Amino acid sequence: MLATLSRLKAEIDLDFILDDYQKIVVESLEGTERITKIIADLKDFVHLDKSEMEETDLNKGIESTLNIVWNELKYKADVTKDLGDMPLVMCHPQRLNQVFMNIMINAAQAIEKKGEIRITTRARDDNVEIKISDTGKGIAPDVLPKIFDPFFTTKGPDRGTGLGLTVSRSLVEQLGGCIEVLSTSDTGTTVAAWLPAGV
């Protein structure tokens, strides 16, 4: 009987299976935790129609947005964050998360192979500053003045409506802020937004 069990153990490579099983359990638990976080973040996004303003931690909104769009970014760019200590901002957080999402996805789509997306936040006097930069192909000087025009896009017809930056600028300006894009062909693009600080 013992000889039979030993032979069967060797045939099925029980040690390998047990080791592999432990790895699968760990990966499954990590995956479950990530799914739980994504669902929580998606719940925030589905409330875009909430009318009330809230005291908002923009760094938290950026982290939440990154979690949702991660699959769009991870194969195109290394994401580096330099999130400063900032005051709360009175705003519609879900709408600002939509702004962050539009800019992050644009950044990823501008990178043809593998690049970097850098996200920086700072308190600047009476404002907060959010910058999202990429090392993508950049925007040609003759195109740059048009990027906030409704329905203008440099992407193919199946890759965008040309409304992302238009909507983003409108949402930022509704909060008394401003947004601008700095870009150089073949070097990259930085989208910077400023919002009034304080609540």
Sequence and secondary structure as in RCSB ss.txt:
>XXXX:A:sequence
MLATLSRLKAEIDLDFILDDYQKIVVESLEGTERITKIIADLKDFVHLDKSEMEETDLNKGIESTLNIVWNELKY
KADVTKDLGDMPLVMCHPQRLNQVFMNIMINAAQAIEKKGEIRITTRARDDNVEIKISDTGKGIAPDVLPKIFDP
FFTTKGPDRGTGLGLTVSRSLVEQLGGCIEVLSTSDTGTTVAAWLPAGV
>XXXX:A:secstr
 HHHHHHHHHHHTHHHHHHHHHHHHHHHHHHHHHHHHHHHHHHHHTTTT  S EEE HHHHHHHHHHHHHHHHTT
TEEEEEEE     EEE HHHHHHHHHHHHHHHHHH SSSEEEEEEEEEETTEEEEEEEE S    TTTGGGTTST
T  SS TTS  S HHHHHHHHHHHTT EEEEEEETTTEEEEEEEEE B 
